Amino acid sequence: MDKMEKAYRASWSLMREKMKKERKEDLELVEEVKKSDIIVVSGQYDYIENVFKSLGIPHTVIRPEQVGVTPLSSKQLLLINCPGNLDEMGIKKVQGFVRDGGFLFTTDWSLKNVLEKAFPGFVEYNNKPTGDEVVKIEVLDAENPLVKGVVEDKDEPVWWLEGSSYPIRILDKDKVRTLIQSDELKKRYGEEPVAVTFTVGGGRVIHMISHYYLQRSEFRTDRQMKSAEAYAAEKGIAPAAGMKSELKDLSLGEVESAYSSAQFFANILVEQRKQVKTMESEKKEKVGKEKKEE
């Protein structure tokens, strides 16, 4: 098994255990997801579907050219892998999907290929491609539900920037919120956002630099070179026998980096499912009111 794939599996197990103790209702939302709830658009450089397959997260994969002709519902979460090469029909479908209440999650080159075209005026590529390197990240607003638990206490996760990743320039600072940032990224490439979000119509867009499928980490401190079980201890989790085997041969730094992105996606999924339930409740209430008026 690929080392980072193993790190993702271990981090997902740790995250589930922590959410069982602290966010049980949120975990239930994550675990009720069906295959039709998550649509992944395949890419050439990012492979979110590989992470989901490894973690057992139900999802449906479609090709970029299928986006424009695939029925999409505002109750779905749409993820577009880098590079996000959609045709004109696909771009229009994405626009309508978000405006109608859908959640859209995009990575790296989708910034230029999808977001600049579908939602101009919010964010853009600053034309300063990154090198193949790793940067330290910080959560800007720890109270924001989209980044809850991504970085805690002693955590010092790093984010891998694959060669030629696209730095995010925010155009509308009133509407675009930075979720995760990096001072190192700003010093090197002029922009600090690692992950941003904004709303359009009834839906939400979330975008992150680089790729969701992490292929490596980096050790910067003695702490990060400790065992993965030490990370579990920091999270207050006593690994059962099965989890111990998942953590075996992994370092704290590897699991920590995978954990930050796993928790980030879990949060996105939780907020998306909450919105769906709100929409369903409002629809039911509206129907009930109309029947009474009849």
Protein Blocks (a to p, Z undefined) as FASTA:
>chain_A
ZZklmmmmmmmmmmmmmmmmmmmmlmmmmmmpcfklpccdddfkbcfklmmmmnopacdd
ddfklmmmgccdfkbccddddehiacfklmmmmmmmmmnopacddehjlmmmmmmmmmgh
iaccehiacdddddddddfblmlmklgokagcjbccdddddehiacdddfblmlpccfbd
cfklmmmnopabfbdcddehjbccdddehjfbdcbdcdfbfklmmcfklmmmmnopacdf
klmmmmgopafklmmmmmmmmmmmmmmmmmmmmmmmmmmmmmmmmmmmmmmmZZ
